[in-house]
């Protein structure tokens, strides 16, 4: 691409000076408007004329008139200035996070609890941001982030991931889920050792929740084989409600899918939990819009915690 070197000498200030002189047909009035001397103003006009390659004004003792080139260039100069101003306004909106687009990957736990409330507030404040949302399991969220298909992932914290920046949003405790007429209901809390004797309903083995539960059992010397493995949390809750067994879920997920036929019981002997984070790439600068969304998620979670205390 060949560079037009004349553009390097044409400035926004020169265009503003030219338009002001052209509109007032007075160098003295234009110099007063810019709070500069008339010689400085004349120099700016001369520099513009040199960049363009022709005279823009005919100056006489008592009058100033636009040349034919000046008359033709005036609407183009105004268009250039308007385009520049519009570009700067749009750039300012991008810098402030008021324009642009965000792609989000979120795990079911964040979709169930935090993200709907946070996005409602975000879209109210920033109505012109385009949002693309993907609900995916934990590993898919991280994969989409690393492949740059999304700008941010809201998902459980991934251990030993130096390429990821992970900002904690909330801690999600595991709770026991059982039918309301189950024998364990008489207990305010339960111990992990009480559970292996009962049939279990569980999510599929590739689920982050399933892996967390198996880790909790393994740490206590137990290994559980579910009587049913299901794909969806709604299915898991339905099977438990029908009396097929008990299950374990993060509290945020159960709160989103609970029915009158099932209830939760907390653990008394070292409840397992996981930290849900806003995850971005460590070496990538966030757009202002993405940072605004993360800030709103963090503040919204603080507000929700205060309401439940």
Residue pairs with C-beta under 8 A, 6 or more apart in sequence:
6 51
6 52
6 53
7 51
9 47
9 50
9 51
10 48
10 51
10 52
12 81
12 84
13 44
14 44
14 45
14 47
14 48
14 51
15 48
15 77
15 80
15 81
16 34
16 81
17 30
17 34
17 41
17 44
17 45
17 48
18 44
18 45
18 48
18 56
18 73
18 74
18 77
19 74
19 77
19 78
19 81
20 30
20 33
20 34
21 27
21 30
21 41
21 45
21 57
21 64
22 56
22 57
22 66
22 70
22 74
22 77
24 30
24 33
25 63
25 64
25 65
25 66
26 64
27 38
27 41
27 42
27 59
27 64
28 38
30 41
31 37
31 38
31 40
31 41
34 41
45 56
45 57
48 56
49 55
49 56
52 69
52 73
54 67
54 69
55 67
55 69
55 70
56 66
56 67
56 69
56 70
56 73
57 64
57 65
57 66
57 67
57 70
58 64
58 65
58 66
58 67
66 74
90 99
93 99
93 128
94 100
94 287
94 288
94 289
95 288
96 288
97 126
97 129
97 287
97 288
97 289
97 290
97 291
97 292
98 126
98 128
98 129
98 289
99 128
99 129
99 289
100 129
100 130
100 287
100 288
100 289
101 129
101 130
101 131
101 132
101 289
102 129
102 130
102 131
102 132
102 151
102 152
102 287
102 289
102 290
102 293
103 131
103 132
103 134
103 149
103 150
103 151
103 152
104 115
104 131
104 132
104 133
104 134
104 150
104 151
104 152
104 153
104 154
104 293
105 134
105 136
105 140
105 141
105 144
105 145
105 149
105 150
105 152
105 153
105 154
105 155
106 115
106 133
106 134
106 135
106 136
106 141
106 153
106 154
106 155
107 135
107 136
107 137
107 138
107 141
107 153
107 154
107 155
107 156
107 208
107 276
108 135
108 137
108 233
108 253
109 156
109 172
109 250
109 252
109 253
109 276
110 154
110 155
110 169
110 252
110 276
111 135
112 252
112 253
112 255
112 256
112 257
113 170
113 252
113 255
113 256
113 304
114 154
114 169
114 170
114 252
114 276
114 297
114 300
114 301
114 304
115 154
115 297
117 300
117 304
118 293
118 296
118 297
118 300
119 131
119 133
119 293
121 296
121 300
122 129
122 292
122 293
122 296
123 129
123 131
125 292
125 296
126 289
126 292
129 289
132 150
134 141
134 144
134 150
136 144
137 206
137 207
137 208
138 155
138 156
138 158
138 207
138 208
139 206
139 208
141 150
141 153
141 154
141 155
141 279
142 153
142 155
142 158
142 161
142 164
142 279
144 150
144 153
145 152
145 153
145 164
145 279
145 280
145 281
146 163
146 281
148 281
151 280
151 286
151 287
151 290
152 278
152 279
152 280
152 286
152 290
152 293
152 294
153 278
153 279
153 280
154 169
154 276
154 277
154 278
154 279
154 297
155 208
155 276
155 277
155 279
156 172
156 208
156 274
156 275
156 276
156 277
157 166
157 168
157 274
157 275
157 276
157 277
157 279
158 164
158 166
158 279
162 282
163 281
163 282
163 283
164 279
164 280
164 281
164 282
165 279
165 280
165 281
165 282
166 277
166 278
166 279
167 277
167 278
167 279
167 280
167 294
167 298
168 275
168 276
168 277
169 276
169 277
169 278
169 297
169 298
169 301
170 252
170 275
170 276
170 301
170 305
171 273
171 274
171 275
171 276
172 250
172 251
172 252
172 253
172 273
172 274
172 275
172 276
173 250
173 251
173 266
173 267
173 271
173 272
173 273
174 212
174 213
174 216
174 248
174 249
174 250
174 251
174 267
174 271
174 272
174 273
174 274
175 248
175 249
175 250
175 251
175 254
175 264
175 265
175 266
175 267
175 271
176 184
176 190
176 195
176 246
176 247
176 248
176 264
176 265
176 266
176 267
177 236
177 237
177 240
177 246
177 247
177 248
177 249
177 254
177 262
177 263
177 264
178 184
178 185
178 240
178 246
178 247
178 262
178 263
178 265
179 240
179 241
179 243
179 261
179 262
179 263
180 260
180 261
180 262
180 263
182 246
184 190
184 194
184 198
184 246
184 265
185 263
185 265
187 194
187 265
188 265
188 266
189 265
189 266
189 267
189 268
190 265
190 266
190 267
190 268
191 267
191 268
191 269
192 216
192 217
192 220
192 222
192 267
192 269
192 270
193 220
193 222
193 269
195 224
195 246
196 217
196 222
196 224
198 245
198 246
199 226
199 227
199 244
199 245
199 246
200 224
200 225
200 226
200 227
200 245
200 246
200 247
200 248
201 226
201 227
201 228
201 230
201 236
201 239
201 240
201 244
201 245
201 246
201 247
202 210
202 213
202 224
202 226
202 228
202 229
202 230
202 236
202 247
202 248
203 209
203 210
203 229
203 230
203 231
203 233
203 236
204 210
204 229
204 230
204 231
205 211
205 229
208 274
209 248
209 249
209 250
209 253
212 272
212 274
213 224
213 248
213 272
214 223
214 224
215 272
216 248
216 272
217 223
217 224
226 245
227 244
227 245
228 239
228 244
228 245
230 236
230 239
233 249
233 253
233 256
233 257
234 257
236 247
236 249
237 247
237 254
237 257
237 258
237 259
237 262
239 245
239 247
240 246
240 247
240 262
241 259
241 261
241 262
250 273
250 274
251 264
252 276
254 264
258 264
278 294
278 297
278 298
280 286
280 290
280 294
286 294
